[in-house]
């Protein structure tokens, strides 16, 4: 299992919320970061989670594919951020 998904499940985040979070992450990464901050994850778990997301885009791709979402939207969002 993807370590980002595993950490979210460990914090009792529902599958629906996880899927919704990654959908937001593929469409609007900045909004997703705000959403992650509102999940009620303790700071000692939240900081490593944010670092994982920011520093390892391959984990995002892996999680998106694991959840059955469209990875092409991640690529489009990445292009938007680079402009």
Chimera marker file (.cmm) of the C-alpha trace (Angstrom):
<marker_set name="trace">
<marker id="1" x="0.000" y="0.000" z="0.000" r="1" g="1" b="0" radius="0.5"/>
<marker id="2" x="1.127" y="3.506" z="-0.803" r="1" g="1" b="0" radius="0.5"/>
<marker id="3" x="2.713" y="5.151" z="2.294" r="1" g="1" b="0" radius="0.5"/>
<marker id="4" x="0.594" y="8.309" z="1.920" r="1" g="1" b="0" radius="0.5"/>
<marker id="5" x="-2.622" y="6.272" z="1.821" r="1" g="1" b="0" radius="0.5"/>
<marker id="6" x="-1.370" y="4.097" z="4.693" r="1" g="1" b="0" radius="0.5"/>
<marker id="7" x="-0.685" y="7.150" z="6.866" r="1" g="1" b="0" radius="0.5"/>
<marker id="8" x="-4.134" y="8.590" z="6.113" r="1" g="1" b="0" radius="0.5"/>
<marker id="9" x="-5.825" y="5.267" z="6.931" r="1" g="1" b="0" radius="0.5"/>
<marker id="10" x="-3.761" y="5.050" z="10.136" r="1" g="1" b="0" radius="0.5"/>
<marker id="11" x="-5.352" y="8.380" z="11.109" r="1" g="1" b="0" radius="0.5"/>
<marker id="12" x="-8.842" y="6.904" z="10.508" r="1" g="1" b="0" radius="0.5"/>
<marker id="13" x="-9.457" y="8.969" z="7.368" r="1" g="1" b="0" radius="0.5"/>
<marker id="14" x="-12.252" y="7.281" z="5.397" r="1" g="1" b="0" radius="0.5"/>
<marker id="15" x="-11.672" y="5.800" z="1.955" r="1" g="1" b="0" radius="0.5"/>
<marker id="16" x="-14.104" y="8.331" z="0.493" r="1" g="1" b="0" radius="0.5"/>
<marker id="17" x="-12.153" y="11.234" z="2.008" r="1" g="1" b="0" radius="0.5"/>
<marker id="18" x="-8.858" y="9.773" z="0.798" r="1" g="1" b="0" radius="0.5"/>
<marker id="19" x="-10.171" y="9.404" z="-2.744" r="1" g="1" b="0" radius="0.5"/>
<marker id="20" x="-11.628" y="12.915" z="-2.626" r="1" g="1" b="0" radius="0.5"/>
<marker id="21" x="-8.325" y="14.285" z="-1.324" r="1" g="1" b="0" radius="0.5"/>
<marker id="22" x="-6.361" y="12.730" z="-4.175" r="1" g="1" b="0" radius="0.5"/>
<marker id="23" x="-8.964" y="13.932" z="-6.672" r="1" g="1" b="0" radius="0.5"/>
<marker id="24" x="-8.396" y="17.465" z="-5.321" r="1" g="1" b="0" radius="0.5"/>
<marker id="25" x="-4.645" y="16.884" z="-5.352" r="1" g="1" b="0" radius="0.5"/>
<marker id="26" x="-4.791" y="16.039" z="-9.050" r="1" g="1" b="0" radius="0.5"/>
<marker id="27" x="-6.901" y="19.089" z="-9.891" r="1" g="1" b="0" radius="0.5"/>
<marker id="28" x="-5.631" y="21.742" z="-7.476" r="1" g="1" b="0" radius="0.5"/>
<marker id="29" x="-2.580" y="20.803" z="-5.358" r="1" g="1" b="0" radius="0.5"/>
<marker id="30" x="-2.697" y="23.999" z="-3.298" r="1" g="1" b="0" radius="0.5"/>
<marker id="31" x="-6.323" y="23.376" z="-2.308" r="1" g="1" b="0" radius="0.5"/>
<marker id="32" x="-5.404" y="19.799" z="-1.418" r="1" g="1" b="0" radius="0.5"/>
<marker id="33" x="-2.743" y="21.019" z="0.997" r="1" g="1" b="0" radius="0.5"/>
<marker id="34" x="-5.357" y="23.138" z="2.776" r="1" g="1" b="0" radius="0.5"/>
<marker id="35" x="-7.715" y="20.151" z="2.851" r="1" g="1" b="0" radius="0.5"/>
<marker id="36" x="-5.017" y="17.939" z="4.374" r="1" g="1" b="0" radius="0.5"/>
<marker id="37" x="-4.522" y="20.535" z="7.108" r="1" g="1" b="0" radius="0.5"/>
<marker id="38" x="-8.240" y="20.326" z="7.968" r="1" g="1" b="0" radius="0.5"/>
<marker id="39" x="-8.352" y="16.547" z="8.405" r="1" g="1" b="0" radius="0.5"/>
<marker id="40" x="-7.453" y="16.718" z="12.097" r="1" g="1" b="0" radius="0.5"/>
<marker id="41" x="-4.182" y="14.835" z="11.734" r="1" g="1" b="0" radius="0.5"/>
<marker id="42" x="-1.887" y="15.474" z="14.731" r="1" g="1" b="0" radius="0.5"/>
<marker id="43" x="1.035" y="17.820" z="13.904" r="1" g="1" b="0" radius="0.5"/>
<marker id="44" x="3.653" y="15.102" z="14.498" r="1" g="1" b="0" radius="0.5"/>
<marker id="45" x="2.019" y="13.007" z="11.738" r="1" g="1" b="0" radius="0.5"/>
<marker id="46" x="0.962" y="15.920" z="9.521" r="1" g="1" b="0" radius="0.5"/>
<marker id="47" x="4.467" y="17.303" z="8.974" r="1" g="1" b="0" radius="0.5"/>
<marker id="48" x="5.935" y="14.013" z="7.654" r="1" g="1" b="0" radius="0.5"/>
<marker id="49" x="2.837" y="13.525" z="5.473" r="1" g="1" b="0" radius="0.5"/>
<marker id="50" x="3.221" y="16.975" z="3.907" r="1" g="1" b="0" radius="0.5"/>
<marker id="51" x="6.952" y="16.358" z="3.378" r="1" g="1" b="0" radius="0.5"/>
<marker id="52" x="6.206" y="13.031" z="1.701" r="1" g="1" b="0" radius="0.5"/>
<marker id="53" x="3.713" y="14.676" z="-0.664" r="1" g="1" b="0" radius="0.5"/>
<marker id="54" x="5.947" y="17.646" z="-1.493" r="1" g="1" b="0" radius="0.5"/>
<marker id="55" x="9.218" y="15.758" z="-1.911" r="1" g="1" b="0" radius="0.5"/>
<marker id="56" x="8.131" y="12.617" z="-3.700" r="1" g="1" b="0" radius="0.5"/>
<marker id="57" x="5.715" y="13.160" z="-6.599" r="1" g="1" b="0" radius="0.5"/>
<marker id="58" x="6.133" y="9.496" z="-7.563" r="1" g="1" b="0" radius="0.5"/>
<marker id="59" x="4.185" y="8.584" z="-4.408" r="1" g="1" b="0" radius="0.5"/>
<marker id="60" x="1.320" y="10.784" z="-5.568" r="1" g="1" b="0" radius="0.5"/>
<marker id="61" x="1.283" y="9.034" z="-8.944" r="1" g="1" b="0" radius="0.5"/>
<marker id="62" x="1.375" y="5.652" z="-7.222" r="1" g="1" b="0" radius="0.5"/>
<marker id="63" x="-1.510" y="6.604" z="-4.915" r="1" g="1" b="0" radius="0.5"/>
<marker id="64" x="-3.587" y="8.059" z="-7.752" r="1" g="1" b="0" radius="0.5"/>
<marker id="65" x="-3.165" y="4.863" z="-9.765" r="1" g="1" b="0" radius="0.5"/>
<marker id="66" x="-3.874" y="2.708" z="-6.684" r="1" g="1" b="0" radius="0.5"/>
<marker id="67" x="-7.127" y="4.627" z="-6.152" r="1" g="1" b="0" radius="0.5"/>
<marker id="68" x="-8.075" y="4.276" z="-9.817" r="1" g="1" b="0" radius="0.5"/>
<marker id="69" x="-7.989" y="8.014" z="-10.561" r="1" g="1" b="0" radius="0.5"/>
<marker id="70" x="-6.823" y="9.742" z="-13.753" r="1" g="1" b="0" radius="0.5"/>
<marker id="71" x="-3.096" y="10.540" z="-13.533" r="1" g="1" b="0" radius="0.5"/>
<marker id="72" x="-3.192" y="12.797" z="-16.612" r="1" g="1" b="0" radius="0.5"/>
<marker id="73" x="-4.891" y="15.385" z="-14.378" r="1" g="1" b="0" radius="0.5"/>
<marker id="74" x="-1.839" y="15.336" z="-12.105" r="1" g="1" b="0" radius="0.5"/>
<marker id="75" x="0.364" y="16.156" z="-15.078" r="1" g="1" b="0" radius="0.5"/>
<marker id="76" x="-1.951" y="19.014" z="-16.106" r="1" g="1" b="0" radius="0.5"/>
<marker id="77" x="-1.919" y="20.397" z="-12.539" r="1" g="1" b="0" radius="0.5"/>
<marker id="78" x="1.888" y="20.197" z="-12.470" r="1" g="1" b="0" radius="0.5"/>
<marker id="79" x="2.069" y="22.211" z="-15.705" r="1" g="1" b="0" radius="0.5"/>
<marker id="80" x="-0.207" y="24.879" z="-14.207" r="1" g="1" b="0" radius="0.5"/>
<marker id="81" x="2.094" y="25.199" z="-11.184" r="1" g="1" b="0" radius="0.5"/>
<marker id="82" x="5.158" y="25.624" z="-13.369" r="1" g="1" b="0" radius="0.5"/>
<marker id="83" x="3.674" y="28.611" z="-15.232" r="1" g="1" b="0" radius="0.5"/>
<link id1="1" id2="2" r="1" g="1" b="0" radius="0.2"/>
<link id1="2" id2="3" r="1" g="1" b="0" radius="0.2"/>
<link id1="3" id2="4" r="1" g="1" b="0" radius="0.2"/>
<link id1="4" id2="5" r="1" g="1" b="0" radius="0.2"/>
<link id1="5" id2="6" r="1" g="1" b="0" radius="0.2"/>
<link id1="6" id2="7" r="1" g="1" b="0" radius="0.2"/>
<link id1="7" id2="8" r="1" g="1" b="0" radius="0.2"/>
<link id1="8" id2="9" r="1" g="1" b="0" radius="0.2"/>
<link id1="9" id2="10" r="1" g="1" b="0" radius="0.2"/>
<link id1="10" id2="11" r="1" g="1" b="0" radius="0.2"/>
<link id1="11" id2="12" r="1" g="1" b="0" radius="0.2"/>
<link id1="12" id2="13" r="1" g="1" b="0" radius="0.2"/>
<link id1="13" id2="14" r="1" g="1" b="0" radius="0.2"/>
<link id1="14" id2="15" r="1" g="1" b="0" radius="0.2"/>
<link id1="15" id2="16" r="1" g="1" b="0" radius="0.2"/>
<link id1="16" id2="17" r="1" g="1" b="0" radius="0.2"/>
<link id1="17" id2="18" r="1" g="1" b="0" radius="0.2"/>
<link id1="18" id2="19" r="1" g="1" b="0" radius="0.2"/>
<link id1="19" id2="20" r="1" g="1" b="0" radius="0.2"/>
<link id1="20" id2="21" r="1" g="1" b="0" radius="0.2"/>
<link id1="21" id2="22" r="1" g="1" b="0" radius="0.2"/>
<link id1="22" id2="23" r="1" g="1" b="0" radius="0.2"/>
<link id1="23" id2="24" r="1" g="1" b="0" radius="0.2"/>
<link id1="24" id2="25" r="1" g="1" b="0" radius="0.2"/>
<link id1="25" id2="26" r="1" g="1" b="0" radius="0.2"/>
<link id1="26" id2="27" r="1" g="1" b="0" radius="0.2"/>
<link id1="27" id2="28" r="1" g="1" b="0" radius="0.2"/>
<link id1="28" id2="29" r="1" g="1" b="0" radius="0.2"/>
<link id1="29" id2="30" r="1" g="1" b="0" radius="0.2"/>
<link id1="30" id2="31" r="1" g="1" b="0" radius="0.2"/>
<link id1="31" id2="32" r="1" g="1" b="0" radius="0.2"/>
<link id1="32" id2="33" r="1" g="1" b="0" radius="0.2"/>
<link id1="33" id2="34" r="1" g="1" b="0" radius="0.2"/>
<link id1="34" id2="35" r="1" g="1" b="0" radius="0.2"/>
<link id1="35" id2="36" r="1" g="1" b="0" radius="0.2"/>
<link id1="36" id2="37" r="1" g="1" b="0" radius="0.2"/>
<link id1="37" id2="38" r="1" g="1" b="0" radius="0.2"/>
<link id1="38" id2="39" r="1" g="1" b="0" radius="0.2"/>
<link id1="39" id2="40" r="1" g="1" b="0" radius="0.2"/>
<link id1="40" id2="41" r="1" g="1" b="0" radius="0.2"/>
<link id1="41" id2="42" r="1" g="1" b="0" radius="0.2"/>
<link id1="42" id2="43" r="1" g="1" b="0" radius="0.2"/>
<link id1="43" id2="44" r="1" g="1" b="0" radius="0.2"/>
<link id1="44" id2="45" r="1" g="1" b="0" radius="0.2"/>
<link id1="45" id2="46" r="1" g="1" b="0" radius="0.2"/>
<link id1="46" id2="47" r="1" g="1" b="0" radius="0.2"/>
<link id1="47" id2="48" r="1" g="1" b="0" radius="0.2"/>
<link id1="48" id2="49" r="1" g="1" b="0" radius="0.2"/>
<link id1="49" id2="50" r="1" g="1" b="0" radius="0.2"/>
<link id1="50" id2="51" r="1" g="1" b="0" radius="0.2"/>
<link id1="51" id2="52" r="1" g="1" b="0" radius="0.2"/>
<link id1="52" id2="53" r="1" g="1" b="0" radius="0.2"/>
<link id1="53" id2="54" r="1" g="1" b="0" radius="0.2"/>
<link id1="54" id2="55" r="1" g="1" b="0" radius="0.2"/>
<link id1="55" id2="56" r="1" g="1" b="0" radius="0.2"/>
<link id1="56" id2="57" r="1" g="1" b="0" radius="0.2"/>
<link id1="57" id2="58" r="1" g="1" b="0" radius="0.2"/>
<link id1="58" id2="59" r="1" g="1" b="0" radius="0.2"/>
<link id1="59" id2="60" r="1" g="1" b="0" radius="0.2"/>
<link id1="60" id2="61" r="1" g="1" b="0" radius="0.2"/>
<link id1="61" id2="62" r="1" g="1" b="0" radius="0.2"/>
<link id1="62" id2="63" r="1" g="1" b="0" radius="0.2"/>
<link id1="63" id2="64" r="1" g="1" b="0" radius="0.2"/>
<link id1="64" id2="65" r="1" g="1" b="0" radius="0.2"/>
<link id1="65" id2="66" r="1" g="1" b="0" radius="0.2"/>
<link id1="66" id2="67" r="1" g="1" b="0" radius="0.2"/>
<link id1="67" id2="68" r="1" g="1" b="0" radius="0.2"/>
<link id1="68" id2="69" r="1" g="1" b="0" radius="0.2"/>
<link id1="69" id2="70" r="1" g="1" b="0" radius="0.2"/>
<link id1="70" id2="71" r="1" g="1" b="0" radius="0.2"/>
<link id1="71" id2="72" r="1" g="1" b="0" radius="0.2"/>
<link id1="72" id2="73" r="1" g="1" b="0" radius="0.2"/>
<link id1="73" id2="74" r="1" g="1" b="0" radius="0.2"/>
<link id1="74" id2="75" r="1" g="1" b="0" radius="0.2"/>
<link id1="75" id2="76" r="1" g="1" b="0" radius="0.2"/>
<link id1="76" id2="77" r="1" g="1" b="0" radius="0.2"/>
<link id1="77" id2="78" r="1" g="1" b="0" radius="0.2"/>
<link id1="78" id2="79" r="1" g="1" b="0" radius="0.2"/>
<link id1="79" id2="80" r="1" g="1" b="0" radius="0.2"/>
<link id1="80" id2="81" r="1" g="1" b="0" radius="0.2"/>
<link id1="81" id2="82" r="1" g="1" b="0" radius="0.2"/>
<link id1="82" id2="83" r="1" g="1" b="0" radius="0.2"/>
</marker_set>
